[in-house]
Amino acid sequence: MYHYDPNTALEEMREEATLPNPVHVRDMLLRAHLKPEESLELNRLFLEYQLHFGEVQKLGKQILEQLAKRAA
């Protein structure tokens, strides 16, 4: 399961162009035992990731809904 292994998630992202769910990324951060300064920086990046992930999901849904209408 990639959601507990950042290396596997990165490999899958490179191969399949899929992004890991933010919940799984958060779990990876919690398991990493980071130094405080590393934790703050990665948390900032995570918040950006989470924001953009949601935006991309909305766009993907709109595209798929329009394609589904055409296929019907």
Protein Blocks (a to p, Z undefined) as FASTA:
>chain_A
ZZlmmklmmmmmmmnopacdfklmmmmmmmnopafklmmmmmmmmmmmmmmmmmmmmmmm
mmmmmmmmmmZZ
